Amino acid sequence: MVDLETLAALDGLLWLRTGDAAAEKLSLSQPSISRRAKQAQTMFEVSSKKCDGEWDLLSDAPLLNAERRVHQLARWKGLAPLRLEAAYWWQPLITQPSPPGWMVGLCDIVGVPRNLELLRLGIVDAWIGAKPDVPENDDPEFCTLPLSAMPVHCVVAPNHPLLQHKQLSFNDLEGFPSLALPRGAYPQVEAALKAVGLWSSPVRMQRYDINKWEGRNEAELTIAYATAMTLDLLGGSLVKLPLTLPLESGDVLVCKREFAERPQVELLTERLREHVQELRQRWPEITPCG
């Protein structure tokens, strides 16, 4: 067996991307993170590489995954903080302060596949994702606990030409670029928006960057997408177009099904739903769930 900090150093790099971020979250020095991560790789006979700014392992690691299982159970027993990842709009809500007993990630991972992989491997213990791209209610591996429901809007810069139209149809949007996140990042959202002619201007982005996402609207004519929660975070810099997208979003807490009835999950879910109730005071279109 490997001690908690040594495996946490390796998985911290895979989860948080940089030694500095892992060092801050794990309260270790950056040299200690690097040294312990190398020790873990040697012990489990794996190697890693950094591609597009992200660390990943180069081979299957059955022994490492078995050890992760032991360490995850240790976290659920209170021997180390549980790990929570989330969509970027939740970051200010869950870090000031962090929920008791939980370590919050950077809340900047774009897309569903990587988040589910971190959950599946036991690198993180829970994730706040956005519907519709979350596991189904009857998923055998993951449990989904609904937090909210809300519509999705097309949003543009305040001086966008489309705002001069008294009435709009999706045909009117065809002459303007519309934000397209990496292929497969949010497959159900991607399919729904492509069906109405959107999702035309792709960006490469594995981690959330406001300048590549909503920030493109400030200097360009790009149409982006937002919910009440993301508009709240942007502080009014974007404006909704008077169109209803064929898509409903909302937030869901996802964890492995075997841990869904743990008291830590129950307390976290209650805390997150309290945040949703508070947001509803400003944004009535948010519907609390649960």
N, C-alpha and C positions, 0 to 999 in steps of 0.2 A: 504493500500500500504506500501511497505518497501522501505527504501531509497536505492539509487544506490549502495553505498559502501557495505551495508549489504548483498544484494543478490549477488553482485560481489564477496564477500568473499567466499560464498558457491560455486558458480559456478567456481570460480578460483581454488578451491581445486579439483573439478571434472574434470576441464580442464587441469590443470597444475600439478596435482598429489600431491604436497607437499605444506605445509604452507609457507616454505621459498620461493619457487618459486612464489607462489601467492602473498606473501608480497612484493617481489621485483617488480613484474609487476604492482601491484596496488598501490605501494608507501604507504603501510601500514606496521605496525609492525606485526611480526608473532603472538604475543598474540592477537592483534586486529583481525587478520584473523580468528583465532580459536574462539574467543568470538562471533564475528559477524556471523560466519557460524553456530554456535550453536543457536544463536538467530533466524536465518532464518529457521532452521530446526524445532524449536519449533513453530514458527509462522505458518508454513505451515504443521505442523504435519507429518513430514517425519523423517526418521532416515537414517544413512549411515553406511557403513562398508568399510574397506580397504582390498582388496583381490589382491594378487600378486602385491602389491605396488600401486594399483589404487583405488581411492575412487569411490563409487557408491551408489546410493540410493536404499533402500530396498523395496520400494513400489511405485505404481503409484502416481503422484503428479499433478492432474489437476489444482489445484489452483496455485501451484508454476509455472506451465507452462504458465498459463494465465498471471501471473506477469512477467515472463520472456519476454512475448510478449510486454508488456508495456515498459520494460526496453530496449529491442532491438530497438523499435521505438524511444526511447529517444536517443540512441546512433546514429541512423541515422540522428537525428535532431542536432547532434553535442554537446549533453550534456555530453558525455563521449566518449573516444576513441572507435572506432570500433575494432573488434577482428579478427585477421588473423592467421590461422594455415596453415602449409605447410609441404610438404615432406622435409626430412632432408637436401637434397642437395640445397635447396633454402635458408637455414638459413643464410649463410654468405652474400647472396645477398640482403636480405631484413631486416637486422638488423644493417647495418653500413651505414647510419642510417635507422631506420624504416620509412616506407612510412608515410608522414604527415597525421595525423588523425587516424592512425592505431596502435594498440598494437599487437605485434607479439608474438605468443606462443613459445613453446620450440622446435617446428619442429622436434619432435622425436616420434610421435605416429605411430606405425607400423600397417598398414592395413587400409582398406576402411571402414568397419562397424563403428568403433568408430568415425572416422571423420565425416561421414554422420549423425551419431546420434547427435554429438555436433552441427552440422548445423541445423538439424531438430528441436532440442529443443530450438534453439536460444541462446545457450551458446557461440557459435562463429558465426561470420557474413560472413566469406568467407574462402575458403580453396583452396590451390594450390595442386591438386592431379595429378596423373600420369595415362595416358591412358595405356591400354584399360579399367582399372577398375575405371571408373567414370560414372556418370549418362549419359544416352543417350540424344541426342539432343532434343528429343521430350518429355523428362521427365516432368510430370506435376508439380512437386514440385521444382526441381532444374534447374537452368540455367547453362550451361557450355560454357565458353568463351575460345577458344583454344589459346594457347601461342606458342607452338612448336611441332615439330614432329621429331623423331629420332629413329634409330635402337637400338636394344638391343644386347649386346655381351656376350658371355661366357668369363670370365676372370679368370686368375690363377696367382699364384706367379711366379716371373721371372725365378725360377729354376725348374718349374714344368716339369715332364717328357713328357707331351703332346707337349711341345714346340719343342721337338726334331723331331717330325713328319713333313715331308714336305707337306703331304696332310692329312686331317682329315675328318672323317665322324662321325656322332653321335654314331655309333657303337663303335668307339674308346674311347668314353667317359664313356662307361658302367662300366669299371673297377675302376672308381674313384667316391668318394662321391660328390654329388652335393647339394648345399644349398637348403633347403626347409624351408620357413618361416611358421608361424603358419597356420594351416588349415583354409581356408576361408578368410585369410587376404587379398589376392589378387586373387580372384577366377578365373578370366580369364587368368591371367599370369600362375597360377598354372596348369590349364588345358592344356595350350599350351605347357608348358615345360614338363609336364608328358607325353604328346603325343610323344615326341622325347626321352624319357627315362631319363629325368632329374628330379630334385626335390626329391632326395632320402635321404638326410641327414637332418632330422628336427632339428630345434632349437626352444626353447620357448623364445619368445621375444615380449613384448607389446610396449616397447619403444626402439628406435634405439640405438644400442650399436655396435660400430665398431668392437669390439673384437669378437662379436658373428656373425657379418655379414661379411664384406670383410676381417676383420682382421684374420679370420680363415685361410685364404689362406697363410698367412705369415709363419705359423708353420705347416700347414697340406697340404694335397693334394686336398682339397675341391675345386670344381668348383663353382664359383659364377657368378653373372650377373650384368652388368653395362651398363649405357649409357654414352654418352660423358660428360654429366653434373656430373655424379658421379665419373667418371675417373678423371675429372678436380679437383674435391674436394680431391681425394686421392693422388694427386701429383705424379702419375707415379709408385705407389707401386704395381700395378697389370698390367698384360699384356693381351691383347685381343688374343683369339684363332681365327684362320682363318676359322670361321664357321658363317653362317648367321642364326640367330634364326628366327623361324616362328612367329615373333612378332614385332610389331612396337609400340614404346612408344612415349611419349611426354607429355607436361605439359598443364594443363587446370585449369583455375580459376572457381571455383564453388561457387554459392551463391543461396539463395532462389530466385525463379523466380520473386517474387513480388518486389525484390530490384534490379533486374538486370540493370535497366535503371537509377539508382541513379547516380548523378555526381561523387560520391566517388568511385563507381565501375569503371566508365569510366576512371578516372584519375589513379586508381590503375592498371587497365589493360594496359594502355599506358606505365606506368613505368615498369611493368613486361616485356612487349614486347621489351622495350629498352634494358633490361638486356639480353634478348635472342639474340638480334642483336649483342651485344658486345661479347657474347660467340661464336657466329658464326665466328667471326674473328679468333678464335683459333681452332674451331671445325667445319669445313665446312659441316659435315654431319648433323648438326642441321639445321632444316628448320623452319624459323619463320612462325607463323600463324597469320592471322588477318591483 
